Amino acid sequence: MPTVCLRAVDYARWVEEKPADVAPDDAPAWCLKNLSPSTGDGTLSLYLIPADQADRVAPVVAAAIVAGGNELEHAEYLLFDATVLDNVGLTAAPVMGQTPVADVNRLHAEVPISARSAAALAGAMYGRAVPTLELKPNVKKHLLAALREGRLDVSRITSGKVKKELGIGA
């Protein structure tokens, strides 16, 4: 089954027009920040979503990622075909995620990445991935739906601000 990858990013870095002096198979350097591991383990965190469910599932995944942050805010992410990973020699390994939504955590994967492979991935994705901005009211709507359905583990939300905005106390 075709799969798409979701990676949380800084939306503005991926919607700017590519400078004319950047080759077609390359990306502006400003994108690399979003493809660097956030921890020292050398892996890139992303989510693998069945392509036929991406329209419905991606906003929920993005909301779950936001719920793990310090504030309830817009969700910014890229969707790209998982074959892009193979095309640049990368492999995603399923690893349970750490969001407050268990069904989202099962979609989590990690990709061992180096500076060179991050640059190759950026070049393969830029202009082809779909940058998406999920506005804060929609993020909140998805989290409240997960709460009502018993899918939101409130104990995994560490921010009092996020809890307060969701009406679940601090």
LOROLO-457785 format. One record per residue (C-alpha): y, x, z. Coordinates in pm, whole numbers, plus 50000, padded with zeros to 5 digits. Layout:
BEGIN
      v      u      w
      Y      X      Z
...
***
This chain:
BEGIN
      v      u      w
  50000  50000  50000
  50343  50138  49912
  50543  50252  50212
  50910  50316  50275
  51053  50550  50535
  51339  50462  50766
  51551  50742  50909
  51847  50679  51138
  52150  50858  50991
  52527  50870  50983
  52589  50611  50711
  52913  50770  50588
  52731  51093  50497
  52507  50910  50249
  52748  50673  50073
  53006  50927  49965
  52999  51011  49597
  52818  51335  49525
  53066  51609  49433
  53057  51701  49065
  52958  52061  49140
  52638  51954  49322
  52331  51964  49095
  52141  51639  49022
  51840  51752  49228
  52056  51869  49519
  52262  51700  49790
  52593  51771  49960
  52550  51996  50264
  52698  51727  50490
  52365  51539  50467
  52164  51811  50633
  52283  51720  50982
  52091  51392  50952
  51771  51569  50853
  51764  51815  51140
  51529  51761  51433
  51704  51618  51736
  51480  51818  51968
  51352  52174  51959
  51007  52077  51838
  51090  52117  51467
  50995  51763  51369
  51192  51489  51198
  51150  51142  51346
  51116  50847  51109
  50944  50512  51074
  50687  50413  50810
  50723  50051  50699
  50506  49865  50445
  50734  49825  50142
  50670  49452  50113
  50795  49404  50471
  51095  49638  50460
  51363  49368  50423
  51239  49195  50738
  51119  49489  50947
  51379  49762  50880
  51665  49582  51062
  51438  49532  51365
  51338  49900  51366
  51703  50001  51342
  51797  49766  51629
  51519  49911  51845
  51650  50263  51782
  52001  50155  51883
  51864  49994  52202
  51753  50339  52314
  52107  50474  52294
  52403  50464  52529
  52584  50169  52371
  52499  49868  52160
  52650  49953  51822
  52598  49928  51449
  52267  50063  51318
  52292  50313  51035
  51984  50418  50842
  51830  50521  50512
  51532  50363  50343
  51343  50575  50094
  51006  50570  49923
  50746  50760  50126
  50625  50940  49814
  50945  51147  49838
  50787  51326  50136
  50482  51420  49929
  50701  51526  49638
  50873  51790  49853
  50555  51900  50032
  50609  51717  50361
  50357  51509  50555
  50430  51235  50807
  50196  51214  51106
  50187  50890  51308
  50313  50948  51663
  50390  50665  51904
  50765  50605  51921
  50981  50568  52230
  51193  50259  52155
  51191  49951  52380
  50996  49755  52114
  50622  49830  52109
  50554  49701  51756
  50831  49931  51627
  50682  50227  51815
  50358  50189  51619
  50553  50255  51296
  50691  50587  51419
  50595  50917  51260
  50700  51278  51280
  50743  51523  50996
  50734  51899  51059
  51050  52027  50888
  51228  52356  50826
  51576  52429  50696
  51437  52479  50346
  51230  52159  50350
  51523  51962  50494
  51737  52079  50202
  51462  51984  49955
  51428  51642  50118
  51804  51585  50107
  51810  51673  49738
  51521  51438  49663
  51678  51152  49860
  52051  51169  49791
  52154  50894  49552
  51804  50745  49559
  51763  50639  49922
  51924  50313  50030
  52191  50370  50296
  52217  50062  50516
  52464  49956  50780
  52333  49685  51013
  52634  49540  51192
  52638  49518  51571
  52605  49135  51584
  52284  49159  51380
  52153  49442  51595
  52212  49227  51902
  52050  48925  51732
  51732  49123  51657
  51713  49258  52012
  51767  48916  52168
  51494  48772  51942
  51258  49050  52058
  51353  48970  52419
  51283  48596  52374
  50950  48672  52206
  50844  48909  52485
  50846  49214  52255
  51138  49396  52422
  51041  49620  52712
  51360  49609  52920
  51237  49896  53139
  51272  50127  52836
  51642  50049  52799
  51814  50310  53011
  52176  50226  52936
  52345  49980  53168
  52594  49906  52889
  52319  49801  52650
  52150  49588  52916
  52481  49422  53003
  52557  49340  52637
  52212  49185  52604
  52267  48984  52921
  51975  49139  53106
  52166  49296  53393
  52244  49657  53458
***
